[in-house]
Amino acid sequence: MHRRSFLYHTGLFTGASLLFQKSALATMLNPFDYKIRMLRNNVGIFTERGGTIGFLLSPEGTLVIDAQFEDTAPHLIAEVQKRNTAPIKFLLNTHHHGDHTSGNIAFKGIAEHVVAHQNSLINQKNVAEKANKVDKQLYPDQTFDKDLKLKLGKEKITGYYFGPGHTNGDAIYHFEDANIMHVGDLMFNKRHPFVDRSAGANMRSWIGDLERLQKKGGKDTIYIFGHSLNEGEETGSAEDLKKFADYLDKVLQFAETEFKKGVSKEDFIKNTSIPGVTEWSGQGIERPLTAAYEEISSK
């Protein structure tokens, strides 16, 4: 190799090596792939891994909805504490699943109160005891049945429980002044949902919950979804709730048609598509198919 060519290629290698080192250093200094998006009236969302977290920043304190996992919750805590020096007054749970409550423990000694629907607390305790993870829990110290009323600064927060849906303990939290509703896992946006029949889920009732949510909101209501297939689509409108209710109805109709034909559950859940459904895709289609078949066949 000629000297000039050798120096040229050496320079390329050295430059690439330096770029790699800078990239590696940046990754070491900021290894967390999380995002914060403010919506309105100091209400925002945090996404990293697990269910979408909602939060309110107020001079009188911070309110957080859901906690993701034990290793992601500290990132949210650090970010809201950067933005607001007031204490975290409330941590609200939409339901008991680990991708929403495993991070509760990170709020121990930080959040003044943890709140959830009464069934969510029962479910969380049952799951933790079966998994021998009671020591990893921070349980709600306040629960409610049908309605919850909170006030933090100028913002009024109303909690609702409409009945079984994704579980038997799904709470909805409405920031009244901001007109933003966190609906938890009552909304899976374009992603096949998990239907937890072991915790009292009911798909037909779930459709009714979504219809009531649409009536509670309005044209300007922003809904925060528990999960979304696509990044950036963790929030939406009543039209999205309507589409998801239609999806659930189509799954149930499909299960009922096939059940009446004598198709077994084992064969039914092998389906890779649902008649009339185009927007919901990705992995996990067997979850709603299984739940729908079991619900229909148990009538």
C-alpha positions as CSV (number, residue, x, y, z in Angstrom):
1,M,0.0,0.0,0.0
2,H,1.3,3.5,-0.9
3,R,2.1,5.8,2.0
4,R,-0.6,8.3,1.0
5,S,-3.2,5.6,0.7
6,F,-2.2,4.1,4.0
7,L,-2.5,7.5,5.8
8,Y,-5.9,8.1,4.1
9,H,-7.3,4.8,5.3
10,T,-5.7,5.2,8.7
11,G,-7.4,8.6,9.0
12,L,-10.8,7.1,8.1
13,F,-10.3,4.3,10.7
14,T,-9.2,6.8,13.4
15,G,-12.2,9.1,12.6
16,A,-14.6,6.3,12.7
17,S,-13.1,5.1,16.0
18,L,-13.4,8.5,17.5
19,L,-17.1,8.8,16.4
20,F,-17.7,5.4,17.9
21,Q,-16.1,6.4,21.2
22,K,-18.1,9.6,21.3
23,S,-21.3,7.6,20.6
24,A,-20.4,5.1,23.3
25,L,-19.7,7.9,25.8
26,A,-23.0,9.6,25.0
27,T,-24.8,6.3,25.6
28,M,-23.0,5.8,28.9
29,L,-23.8,9.4,30.0
30,N,-27.5,9.1,28.9
31,P,-28.4,5.4,28.6
32,F,-32.1,5.9,29.2
33,D,-34.5,6.0,26.2
34,Y,-37.4,7.8,27.8
35,K,-39.6,10.7,26.6
36,I,-41.6,13.4,28.2
37,R,-44.3,15.3,26.3
38,M,-46.3,18.1,27.9
39,L,-50.0,18.3,26.9
40,R,-51.6,21.3,28.4
41,N,-52.2,23.1,31.8
42,N,-48.9,21.5,33.2
43,V,-50.2,18.0,32.5
44,G,-47.8,15.7,30.6
45,I,-46.9,12.1,29.8
46,F,-43.8,10.0,30.4
47,T,-43.0,7.0,28.2
48,E,-40.2,4.5,28.6
49,R,-41.2,0.9,29.2
50,G,-44.6,-0.3,30.3
51,G,-47.8,1.7,30.6
52,T,-47.9,5.4,29.8
53,I,-47.4,7.6,32.9
54,G,-49.3,10.8,33.3
55,F,-48.4,13.6,35.6
56,L,-49.5,17.1,36.8
57,L,-47.0,19.7,38.0
58,S,-48.5,22.3,40.4
59,P,-46.9,24.8,42.8
60,E,-48.8,22.9,45.5
61,G,-47.3,19.5,44.5
62,T,-47.0,16.9,41.8
63,L,-49.5,14.1,41.0
64,V,-48.4,11.0,39.1
65,I,-50.6,8.4,37.4
66,D,-49.0,4.9,37.2
67,A,-45.4,4.0,37.8
68,Q,-44.1,1.5,35.2
69,F,-41.3,-0.6,36.6
70,E,-38.9,-0.4,39.5
71,D,-36.0,0.5,37.2
72,T,-37.9,3.1,35.1
73,A,-39.9,4.9,37.8
74,P,-36.8,6.7,39.2
75,H,-36.3,8.4,35.8
76,L,-39.8,9.8,36.0
77,I,-39.3,10.9,39.6
78,A,-36.0,12.7,38.7
79,E,-37.6,14.4,35.7
80,V,-40.6,15.8,37.6
81,Q,-38.5,16.9,40.5
82,K,-36.3,18.9,38.1
83,R,-39.4,20.6,36.8
84,N,-41.2,21.1,40.1
85,T,-39.6,21.5,43.6
86,A,-43.0,20.8,45.3
87,P,-43.4,17.3,46.8
88,I,-45.1,14.4,45.1
89,K,-48.5,14.5,46.8
90,F,-50.2,11.6,45.0
91,L,-49.4,8.5,43.0
92,L,-52.5,7.1,41.4
93,N,-52.7,3.6,39.9
94,T,-55.1,2.8,37.0
95,H,-55.0,-0.9,37.8
96,H,-52.7,-3.5,39.4
97,H,-50.6,-4.9,36.5
98,G,-46.8,-4.9,37.0
99,D,-46.0,-2.6,34.1
100,H,-48.1,0.0,35.9
101,T,-47.4,-0.7,39.6
102,S,-44.0,-2.4,39.9
103,G,-42.5,1.1,40.0
104,N,-44.6,2.0,43.0
105,I,-41.8,0.9,45.3
106,A,-39.6,3.7,43.9
107,F,-42.1,6.2,45.4
108,K,-41.7,4.9,48.9
109,G,-40.9,7.8,51.2
110,I,-41.5,10.2,48.3
111,A,-45.2,10.1,47.4
112,E,-47.4,11.1,50.3
113,H,-50.3,8.9,49.2
114,V,-50.9,6.0,46.7
115,V,-54.5,5.7,45.4
116,A,-56.3,3.0,43.4
117,H,-59.7,1.4,42.9
118,Q,-60.4,-1.1,45.8
119,N,-60.3,-4.1,43.4
120,S,-56.9,-3.0,42.1
121,L,-55.5,-3.2,45.6
122,I,-57.0,-6.7,46.1
123,N,-55.5,-7.8,42.8
124,Q,-52.1,-6.3,43.5
125,K,-51.9,-8.1,46.8
126,N,-53.0,-11.4,45.3
127,V,-50.5,-11.3,42.5
128,A,-47.6,-10.2,44.8
129,E,-48.3,-13.0,47.3
130,K,-48.5,-15.7,44.6
131,A,-45.2,-14.4,43.1
132,N,-43.6,-14.1,46.6
133,K,-42.9,-10.4,45.8
134,V,-44.7,-8.7,48.7
135,D,-41.5,-7.0,49.7
136,K,-41.3,-5.3,46.3
137,Q,-44.7,-3.6,46.6
138,L,-45.9,-0.2,47.7
139,Y,-49.6,-0.7,48.1
140,P,-52.2,2.0,47.9
141,D,-53.1,3.6,51.2
142,Q,-56.3,5.1,49.8
143,T,-58.9,3.3,47.7
144,F,-62.3,4.2,46.2
145,D,-65.3,2.4,44.9
146,K,-67.2,4.4,42.2
147,D,-65.9,8.0,42.4
148,L,-62.8,9.9,43.7
149,K,-62.4,13.6,44.2
150,L,-59.0,15.3,44.6
151,K,-57.7,18.8,44.3
152,L,-54.2,19.9,43.7
153,G,-53.6,23.6,43.2
154,K,-56.1,24.9,40.6
155,E,-56.7,21.4,39.2
156,K,-59.5,19.2,40.1
157,I,-59.0,15.4,39.6
158,T,-62.0,13.1,39.4
159,G,-61.6,9.3,39.5
160,Y,-64.2,7.0,37.9
161,Y,-64.9,3.3,38.0
162,F,-67.4,2.0,35.4
163,G,-67.1,-1.7,36.0
164,P,-65.1,-4.6,34.6
165,G,-63.1,-4.0,31.5
166,H,-59.4,-4.8,31.1
167,T,-59.6,-6.0,34.7
168,N,-62.2,-5.6,37.4
169,G,-60.4,-2.7,38.9
170,D,-59.7,-0.2,36.1
171,A,-59.7,3.4,37.3
172,I,-60.0,6.5,35.0
173,Y,-58.6,9.8,36.2
174,H,-59.9,13.1,34.7
175,F,-58.0,16.4,35.0
176,E,-61.2,18.5,34.9
177,D,-59.7,21.9,34.1
178,A,-57.1,20.6,31.6
179,N,-59.8,18.3,30.2
180,I,-57.4,15.4,30.0
181,M,-58.4,11.8,30.9
182,H,-55.9,9.0,31.7
183,V,-57.8,5.8,30.9
184,G,-55.0,3.3,31.5
185,D,-55.3,0.0,29.8
186,L,-59.0,0.5,28.9
187,M,-57.3,1.8,25.7
188,F,-54.8,-0.1,23.6
189,N,-54.2,2.1,20.6
190,K,-53.8,-0.1,17.5
191,R,-52.2,-2.8,19.6
192,H,-53.9,-6.1,20.4
193,P,-54.9,-5.9,24.1
194,F,-54.2,-8.1,27.1
195,V,-57.6,-9.2,28.6
196,D,-57.0,-10.3,32.2
197,R,-59.9,-12.7,32.8
198,S,-58.1,-14.0,35.9
199,A,-58.7,-10.5,37.3
200,G,-62.3,-10.2,36.3
201,A,-61.9,-8.8,32.8
202,N,-65.0,-8.7,30.6
203,M,-64.9,-7.6,26.9
204,R,-68.6,-6.8,26.5
205,S,-68.5,-4.7,29.7
206,W,-65.3,-3.1,28.4
207,I,-67.1,-1.8,25.3
208,G,-69.7,-0.2,27.7
209,D,-66.8,1.4,29.6
210,L,-65.4,3.0,26.5
211,E,-68.9,4.3,25.5
212,R,-69.3,5.9,28.9
213,L,-65.8,7.4,28.6
214,Q,-66.8,9.1,25.3
215,K,-69.8,10.6,27.0
216,K,-67.8,11.9,29.9
217,G,-65.4,13.6,27.5
218,G,-66.0,16.0,24.6
219,K,-64.5,17.2,21.4
220,D,-61.5,18.9,23.2
221,T,-60.8,16.0,25.6
222,I,-57.4,14.5,25.4
223,Y,-57.3,10.8,26.4
224,I,-54.0,9.3,27.6
225,F,-53.8,5.6,26.6
226,G,-52.2,2.8,28.6
227,H,-50.4,1.4,25.5
228,S,-49.9,2.2,21.8
229,L,-48.4,0.2,19.0
230,N,-46.7,3.3,17.5
231,E,-44.5,5.8,19.4
232,G,-46.1,9.2,19.6
233,E,-49.7,7.8,19.6
234,E,-50.1,7.5,23.4
235,T,-52.8,10.1,23.4
236,G,-55.9,10.7,21.2
237,S,-59.5,11.6,21.0
238,A,-62.9,10.1,21.6
239,E,-62.8,8.8,18.0
240,D,-59.9,6.5,19.0
241,L,-62.0,5.1,21.8
242,K,-64.8,4.5,19.4
243,K,-62.5,2.6,17.1
244,F,-61.2,0.4,19.9
245,A,-64.7,-0.4,21.1
246,D,-65.6,-1.4,17.5
247,Y,-62.4,-3.6,17.5
248,L,-63.5,-5.4,20.7
249,D,-67.0,-5.9,19.3
250,K,-65.6,-7.4,16.1
251,V,-63.4,-9.8,18.1
252,L,-66.5,-10.9,20.1
253,Q,-68.6,-11.3,17.0
254,F,-65.8,-13.4,15.4
255,A,-65.6,-15.6,18.4
256,E,-69.4,-16.1,18.6
257,T,-69.6,-17.0,14.9
258,E,-66.8,-19.5,15.1
259,F,-68.1,-21.0,18.4
260,K,-71.5,-21.6,16.8
261,K,-69.8,-23.4,14.0
262,G,-68.2,-25.8,16.5
263,V,-64.6,-24.4,16.1
264,S,-62.5,-25.3,19.1
265,K,-60.7,-22.7,21.1
266,E,-57.3,-24.3,20.1
267,D,-58.2,-23.8,16.4
268,F,-59.8,-20.4,16.9
269,I,-56.7,-18.8,18.5
270,K,-54.6,-19.9,15.6
271,N,-56.2,-17.1,13.5
272,T,-53.8,-14.4,12.4
273,S,-56.5,-11.8,11.6
274,I,-59.9,-10.6,12.7
275,P,-62.6,-10.0,10.1
276,G,-63.1,-6.3,9.5
277,V,-60.1,-5.2,11.6
278,T,-57.3,-3.4,9.7
279,E,-55.7,-0.9,12.1
280,W,-55.0,-3.2,15.1
281,S,-51.9,-5.3,14.4
282,G,-48.6,-6.5,15.8
283,Q,-48.0,-9.3,18.2
284,G,-50.4,-10.8,20.7
285,I,-53.6,-11.4,18.7
286,E,-54.0,-14.7,20.5
287,R,-54.7,-12.8,23.7
288,P,-58.0,-11.2,22.7
289,L,-59.0,-14.2,20.7
290,T,-58.6,-16.5,23.7
291,A,-60.4,-14.1,26.0
292,A,-63.3,-13.6,23.6
293,Y,-63.7,-17.3,23.0
294,E,-63.8,-18.1,26.7
295,E,-66.3,-15.2,27.3
296,I,-68.6,-16.4,24.6
297,S,-68.3,-20.1,25.5
298,S,-69.0,-19.5,29.2
299,K,-72.4,-17.9,28.6
